[in-house]
Amino acid sequence: MAAVTIRNLSDAAHRALKLRAAQHNRSAEAEMRAILEAAVRPEGRLLLGTALREIGRKYDITKADIEAIEQVRDKRPAEPLKFD
């Protein structure tokens, strides 16, 4: 895991960070990690599992539907594409 050092942070920003961390019941270091994660990995990104779950709900796919598909699907390994 990477380590980051932040130099020349103003006293006011440091106090505000400590206050924000206390409000979220975490250390200043944990608060900085949360702030950085939120900044570089926004919540609005597409999560595959979530997208698949939403498709299942939209079309009312049940476990019985999945089992029926499993019974009839071709279980042989796919043949690789040939680019001759």
Backbone as CSV, one residue per row, in Angstrom:
resi,resn,N_x,N_y,N_z,CA_x,CA_y,CA_z,C_x,C_y,C_z
1,MET,0.841,-1.164,0.000,0.000,0.000,0.000,0.893,1.236,0.000
2,ALA,0.497,2.254,-0.714,1.283,3.470,-0.846,1.135,4.359,0.383
3,ALA,2.170,5.140,0.646,2.143,6.134,1.722,2.301,7.513,1.091
4,VAL,1.612,8.501,1.642,1.647,9.855,1.110,1.974,10.808,2.258
5,THR,2.840,11.751,1.995,3.158,12.803,2.958,2.626,14.114,2.413
6,ILE,1.929,14.854,3.248,1.406,16.158,2.843,2.181,17.215,3.610
7,ARG,2.915,18.021,2.888,3.718,19.074,3.509,3.019,20.427,3.374
8,ASN,3.380,21.321,4.265,2.936,22.722,4.229,1.413,22.872,4.298
9,LEU,0.748,22.002,5.023,-0.692,22.139,5.251,-0.881,23.240,6.286
10,SER,-1.745,24.168,6.009,-1.938,25.281,6.945,-2.513,24.773,8.269
11,ASP,-2.253,25.521,9.316,-2.793,25.154,10.633,-4.316,25.139,10.604
12,ALA,-4.897,26.071,9.888,-6.364,26.142,9.807,-6.928,24.899,9.111
13,ALA,-6.294,24.493,8.025,-6.754,23.294,7.312,-6.572,22.058,8.187
14,HIS,-5.482,22.001,8.933,-5.231,20.856,9.807,-6.280,20.786,10.917
15,ARG,-6.603,21.935,11.516,-7.645,21.963,12.548,-8.995,21.547,11.965
16,ALA,-9.316,22.060,10.774,-10.593,21.706,10.130,-10.648,20.211,9.830
17,LEU,-9.522,19.649,9.410,-9.456,18.211,9.123,-9.685,17.407,10.395
18,LYS,-9.059,17.817,11.487,-9.234,17.105,12.759,-10.679,17.205,13.242
19,LEU,-11.302,18.369,13.067,-12.701,18.540,13.454,-13.606,17.647,12.613
20,ARG,-13.364,17.642,11.308,-14.163,16.795,10.408,-13.991,15.319,10.765
21,ALA,-12.771,14.919,11.075,-12.512,13.528,11.463,-13.274,13.174,12.738
22,ALA,-13.260,14.082,13.709,-13.984,13.840,14.958,-15.485,13.708,14.699
23,GLN,-16.019,14.519,13.793,-17.443,14.451,13.466,-17.819,13.115,12.833
24,HIS,-16.854,12.485,12.155,-17.097,11.192,11.512,-16.570,10.022,12.346
25,ASN,-16.163,10.317,13.586,-15.665,9.287,14.512,-14.507,8.488,13.937
26,ARG,-13.539,9.185,13.352,-12.351,8.516,12.851,-11.130,9.410,13.048
27,SER,-9.965,8.814,12.863,-8.724,9.560,13.016,-8.549,10.524,11.844
28,ALA,-7.640,11.494,12.033,-7.351,12.430,10.946,-6.818,11.681,9.734
29,GLU,-5.996,10.672,9.964,-5.450,9.878,8.848,-6.566,9.140,8.113
30,ALA,-7.487,8.536,8.857,-8.614,7.835,8.225,-9.491,8.814,7.463
31,GLU,-9.655,10.025,8.001,-10.458,11.047,7.320,-9.802,11.453,6.007
32,MET,-8.484,11.615,6.019,-7.772,11.961,4.779,-7.929,10.863,3.733
33,ARG,-7.846,9.605,4.172,-8.041,8.489,3.230,-9.436,8.545,2.628
34,ALA,-10.438,8.795,3.460,-11.824,8.850,2.977,-12.005,9.998,1.982
35,ILE,-11.419,11.136,2.279,-11.533,12.298,1.381,-10.876,11.984,0.040
36,LEU,-9.685,11.416,0.074,-8.982,11.091,-1.172,-9.721,10.024,-1.967
37,GLU,-10.211,8.983,-1.304,-10.972,7.927,-2.000,-12.207,8.517,-2.678
38,ALA,-12.928,9.377,-1.966,-14.141,9.985,-2.540,-13.802,10.868,-3.729
39,ALA,-12.645,11.515,-3.676,-12.260,12.413,-4.764,-11.860,11.661,-6.024
40,VAL,-11.193,10.536,-5.869,-10.684,9.834,-7.052,-11.531,8.641,-7.467
41,ARG,-12.430,8.194,-6.608,-13.300,7.070,-6.936,-14.738,7.446,-6.603
42,PRO,-15.363,8.259,-7.443,-16.711,8.735,-7.133,-17.741,7.615,-7.073
43,GLU,-18.799,7.856,-6.302,-19.857,6.864,-6.119,-20.609,6.554,-7.399
44,GLY,-20.630,7.469,-8.343,-21.426,7.310,-9.546,-20.850,6.333,-10.557
45,ARG,-19.722,5.696,-10.242,-19.130,4.780,-11.214,-19.986,3.518,-11.333
46,LEU,-19.905,2.881,-12.470,-20.687,1.686,-12.731,-20.082,0.497,-12.006
47,LEU,-20.874,-0.163,-11.204,-20.467,-1.383,-10.524,-21.187,-2.544,-11.208
48,LEU,-20.434,-3.491,-11.731,-21.004,-4.566,-12.530,-22.056,-5.355,-11.762
49,GLY,-21.754,-5.727,-10.536,-22.719,-6.495,-9.740,-24.016,-5.740,-9.532
50,THR,-23.908,-4.461,-9.267,-25.093,-3.638,-9.072,-25.897,-3.542,-10.367
51,ALA,-25.206,-3.368,-11.487,-25.892,-3.276,-12.779,-26.629,-4.581,-13.088
52,LEU,-25.988,-5.706,-12.841,-26.634,-7.000,-13.100,-27.840,-7.211,-12.193
53,ARG,-27.713,-6.811,-10.935,-28.840,-6.943,-10.002,-30.022,-6.105,-10.482
54,GLU,-29.745,-4.885,-10.941,-30.812,-4.009,-11.417,-31.491,-4.577,-12.667
55,ILE,-30.724,-5.193,-13.559,-31.312,-5.827,-14.741,-32.235,-6.957,-14.305
56,GLY,-31.767,-7.757,-13.363,-32.586,-8.859,-12.850,-33.891,-8.363,-12.253
57,ARG,-33.818,-7.283,-11.502,-35.039,-6.717,-10.900,-35.963,-6.142,-11.958
58,LYS,-35.369,-5.455,-12.935,-36.180,-4.819,-13.978,-37.004,-5.849,-14.748
59,TYR,-36.391,-6.985,-15.052,-37.072,-8.011,-15.846,-37.636,-9.132,-14.987
60,ASP,-37.623,-8.939,-13.671,-38.203,-9.896,-12.726,-37.641,-11.309,-12.924
61,ILE,-36.317,-11.406,-13.020,-35.660,-12.701,-13.199,-35.545,-13.377,-11.832
62,THR,-36.016,-14.610,-11.756,-35.995,-15.350,-10.496,-34.905,-16.411,-10.518
63,LYS,-34.680,-17.005,-9.369,-33.702,-18.085,-9.283,-34.127,-19.255,-10.174
64,ALA,-35.419,-19.498,-10.273,-35.927,-20.564,-11.144,-35.568,-20.276,-12.602
65,ASP,-35.631,-19.014,-13.006,-35.241,-18.641,-14.369,-33.768,-18.961,-14.608
66,ILE,-32.926,-18.622,-13.657,-31.492,-18.884,-13.786,-31.234,-20.382,-13.873
67,GLU,-31.910,-21.157,-13.043,-31.746,-22.614,-13.058,-32.184,-23.201,-14.403
68,ALA,-33.263,-22.672,-14.979,-33.734,-23.152,-16.280,-32.701,-22.851,-17.368
69,ILE,-32.111,-21.682,-17.317,-31.067,-21.331,-18.290,-29.868,-22.260,-18.132
70,GLU,-29.467,-22.525,-16.898,-28.327,-23.407,-16.641,-28.562,-24.812,-17.204
71,GLN,-29.786,-25.285,-17.170,-30.090,-26.636,-17.661,-29.967,-26.744,-19.171
72,VAL,-30.245,-25.679,-19.910,-30.253,-25.778,-21.364,-29.024,-25.160,-22.036
73,ARG,-28.207,-24.441,-21.293,-27.075,-23.778,-21.943,-25.989,-24.781,-22.320
74,ASP,-25.286,-24.459,-23.362,-24.173,-25.279,-23.857,-22.989,-25.099,-22.913
75,LYS,-22.560,-26.174,-22.269,-21.497,-26.076,-21.269,-20.116,-26.397,-21.833
76,ARG,-20.052,-26.643,-23.157,-18.740,-26.905,-23.764,-17.921,-25.621,-23.787
77,PRO,-16.606,-25.744,-23.647,-15.770,-24.546,-23.736,-15.921,-23.887,-25.104
78,ALA,-15.860,-22.590,-25.131,-15.973,-21.857,-26.391,-14.736,-22.100,-27.238
79,GLU,-14.938,-22.154,-28.537,-13.816,-22.296,-29.473,-13.198,-20.915,-29.686
80,PRO,-11.880,-20.833,-29.640,-11.256,-19.524,-29.857,-11.489,-19.024,-31.280
81,LEU,-11.560,-17.721,-31.433,-11.743,-17.124,-32.748,-10.486,-17.351,-33.594
82,LYS,-10.705,-17.504,-34.904,-9.581,-17.664,-35.827,-9.558,-16.464,-36.748
83,PHE,-8.405,-15.868,-36.906,-8.269,-14.679,-37.722,-7.435,-14.970,-38.967
84,ASP,-7.747,-16.039,-39.642,-6.992,-16.420,-40.850,-7.500,-15.666,-42.058
